[in-house]
Amino acid sequence: MENLDVKQSIKTIEQAVQEARRVPHGAYYYFILWGIILFLYYILNYFALTNSDPALSGLQGWFWVVFPIGGFLSSRRSKQDDLKETAKSIADKVYLFAFSGFAFAYITIYLAAEFGSFNYIVIPIFCSLLGLTVFVTGGIVNERFSIIMGIVGMLIGAYCLKLEVSQQCFLASLACLFTCIVPGVKMKIQRV
């Protein structure tokens, strides 16, 4: 009789764990949002660097404006999520800390490059860091597609090392598409 109660308890725990895995955590929103923000930033830089129009080149110093917009939209969504959610899942925490770490590392590298003289390496490091972040988070939350797209981002970063800056910007926009937007859309469709 006691053995039956233990088996029933284990079955109940397993069902609870499976049910918790099916609850969507909303990371898709941030993947898509920041994928679009970063995609726009790099594709605009690509067009500014490859276009001879002085008006577009003159705007290049203002493309960073997309980042505060993304921050505002993220903050707004986060507050909405906090009102709906009673508890944060482990996946939410993994995404929060991994992407916060990515952002801090990238900003640090970007600033170091601005004050140093190795700007040519910033974009390849960006692609590699973004790919690594998606790869690691995908591995932790067991999302195979994110793992694959993370590898694609890292490979794009490695390939960028031998290109000029305008081509690096174009490939960085593709890295944003492959590592953030595409997995984010897949997560949204699958309600992950």
C-alpha positions as CSV (number, residue, x, y, z in Angstrom):
1,M,0.0,0.0,0.0
2,E,2.8,2.4,0.9
3,N,4.6,1.6,-2.4
4,L,1.5,2.7,-4.3
5,D,1.4,6.0,-2.5
6,V,5.0,6.7,-3.3
7,K,4.4,5.9,-7.0
8,Q,1.4,8.1,-7.1
9,S,3.4,11.0,-5.4
10,I,6.2,10.6,-8.0
11,K,3.6,10.6,-10.8
12,T,2.0,13.8,-9.5
13,I,5.4,15.5,-9.2
14,E,6.3,14.5,-12.8
15,Q,3.0,15.8,-14.1
16,A,3.6,19.1,-12.2
17,V,7.0,19.5,-13.8
18,Q,5.7,18.7,-17.3
19,E,2.9,21.2,-16.8
20,A,5.3,23.9,-15.6
21,R,7.4,23.3,-18.8
22,R,4.4,24.0,-21.0
23,V,3.7,27.4,-19.4
24,P,5.0,30.0,-21.9
25,H,7.5,32.3,-20.3
26,G,7.4,35.2,-22.8
27,A,11.1,35.2,-23.8
28,Y,10.0,35.2,-27.4
29,Y,8.9,38.8,-27.1
30,Y,12.4,39.9,-26.0
31,F,14.1,37.7,-28.6
32,I,12.0,39.3,-31.4
33,L,12.1,42.9,-30.0
34,W,15.9,43.0,-29.5
35,G,16.5,41.0,-32.7
36,I,14.6,43.7,-34.6
37,I,16.4,46.5,-32.7
38,L,19.8,45.1,-33.3
39,F,18.9,44.2,-36.9
40,L,17.8,47.7,-37.6
41,Y,20.9,49.2,-36.0
42,Y,23.3,47.1,-38.1
43,I,21.4,47.2,-41.4
44,L,21.2,51.0,-41.1
45,N,24.9,51.2,-40.5
46,Y,25.5,48.9,-43.5
47,F,23.4,51.2,-45.7
48,A,25.1,54.3,-44.3
49,L,28.6,52.8,-45.0
50,T,27.8,51.6,-48.5
51,N,25.7,54.5,-49.7
52,S,27.3,57.7,-51.0
53,D,24.4,59.9,-49.9
54,P,25.8,62.3,-47.4
55,A,22.4,62.7,-45.7
56,L,22.3,59.0,-44.8
57,S,26.0,59.1,-43.7
58,G,25.2,62.1,-41.6
59,L,22.5,60.2,-39.7
60,Q,24.8,57.3,-38.8
61,G,25.7,58.9,-35.5
62,W,22.0,58.8,-34.5
63,F,21.3,55.1,-35.2
64,W,21.9,54.3,-31.5
65,V,18.5,55.9,-30.7
66,V,16.9,52.5,-31.4
67,F,18.5,51.2,-28.1
68,P,16.6,53.4,-25.7
69,I,13.4,52.6,-27.6
70,G,14.1,48.9,-27.1
71,G,14.8,49.6,-23.4
72,F,11.5,51.4,-23.0
73,L,9.5,48.7,-24.7
74,S,11.4,46.0,-22.7
75,S,10.7,47.8,-19.4
76,R,7.0,48.3,-20.3
77,R,6.6,44.6,-21.2
78,S,8.5,43.5,-18.1
79,K,6.1,45.5,-15.9
80,Q,3.1,44.0,-17.6
81,D,4.6,40.5,-17.2
82,D,5.2,41.1,-13.5
83,L,1.5,41.9,-13.0
84,K,0.5,38.7,-14.7
85,E,3.1,36.3,-13.3
86,T,3.0,35.0,-9.8
87,A,6.4,33.4,-9.9
88,K,9.4,33.7,-12.3
89,S,10.4,30.5,-14.0
90,I,14.0,29.3,-14.1
91,A,14.0,30.0,-17.9
92,D,13.0,33.6,-17.2
93,K,16.0,34.0,-14.9
94,V,18.4,32.3,-17.3
95,Y,17.3,34.7,-20.1
96,L,17.5,37.7,-17.9
97,F,21.0,37.1,-16.5
98,A,22.4,35.7,-19.8
99,F,21.3,38.6,-21.9
100,S,22.1,41.2,-19.3
101,G,25.6,39.7,-19.2
102,F,25.8,39.8,-23.0
103,A,24.8,43.5,-23.0
104,F,27.3,44.5,-20.3
105,A,30.1,42.6,-22.1
106,Y,29.3,44.1,-25.4
107,I,29.1,47.6,-24.1
108,T,32.4,47.2,-22.3
109,I,34.1,45.9,-25.5
110,Y,32.5,48.6,-27.6
111,L,33.8,51.3,-25.3
112,A,37.2,49.8,-25.1
113,A,37.3,49.7,-28.9
114,E,36.2,53.3,-29.1
115,F,39.1,54.4,-26.9
116,G,41.6,52.0,-28.4
117,S,42.2,51.4,-32.0
118,F,40.7,48.0,-32.7
119,N,37.2,48.9,-33.9
120,Y,37.4,46.3,-36.6
121,I,36.9,43.5,-34.0
122,V,33.8,44.9,-32.3
123,I,31.3,43.5,-34.7
124,P,32.8,40.0,-34.9
125,I,32.8,39.9,-31.1
126,F,29.2,41.1,-31.0
127,C,28.1,38.3,-33.3
128,S,30.1,35.7,-31.4
129,L,28.8,36.9,-28.0
130,L,25.2,37.0,-29.2
131,G,25.6,33.5,-30.7
132,L,27.2,32.3,-27.5
133,T,24.4,33.7,-25.4
134,V,21.7,32.1,-27.5
135,F,23.6,28.8,-27.6
136,V,24.0,28.7,-23.8
137,T,20.5,29.7,-23.0
138,G,19.2,27.3,-25.6
139,G,21.2,24.5,-23.9
140,I,20.0,25.4,-20.5
141,V,16.3,25.5,-21.4
142,N,16.7,22.5,-23.8
143,E,15.7,24.5,-26.9
144,R,17.6,22.7,-29.7
145,F,16.8,25.2,-32.4
146,S,18.3,28.0,-30.3
147,I,21.5,26.0,-29.9
148,I,21.8,25.6,-33.6
149,M,21.1,29.3,-34.3
150,G,23.6,30.2,-31.6
151,I,26.2,28.2,-33.4
152,V,25.3,30.1,-36.6
153,G,25.8,33.4,-34.8
154,M,29.2,32.3,-33.6
155,L,30.2,31.2,-37.0
156,I,29.1,34.5,-38.5
157,G,31.3,36.3,-35.9
158,A,34.3,34.2,-36.9
159,Y,33.7,34.8,-40.6
160,C,33.4,38.6,-40.0
161,L,37.0,38.8,-38.8
162,K,38.2,38.8,-42.4
163,L,35.7,41.4,-43.8
164,E,35.6,45.2,-43.9
165,V,33.3,47.0,-41.5
166,S,30.4,47.6,-43.9
167,Q,30.3,43.8,-44.7
168,Q,30.5,43.1,-41.0
169,C,27.5,45.3,-40.3
170,F,25.5,43.4,-43.0
171,L,26.5,40.0,-41.5
172,A,25.7,41.3,-38.0
173,S,22.2,42.1,-39.1
174,L,21.9,38.5,-40.4
175,A,23.3,37.2,-37.1
176,C,20.5,39.2,-35.3
177,L,18.0,37.7,-37.6
178,F,19.2,34.1,-37.2
179,T,20.0,34.2,-33.4
180,C,17.1,36.3,-32.1
181,I,14.2,36.9,-34.6
182,V,13.9,33.4,-36.1
183,P,14.1,31.6,-32.7
184,G,11.8,34.2,-31.1
185,V,9.2,33.6,-33.8
186,K,9.6,29.8,-33.4
187,M,9.1,30.2,-29.6
188,K,6.0,32.3,-30.1
189,I,4.5,29.8,-32.5
190,Q,5.2,26.9,-30.2
191,R,4.2,29.0,-27.1
192,V,7.5,28.2,-25.4
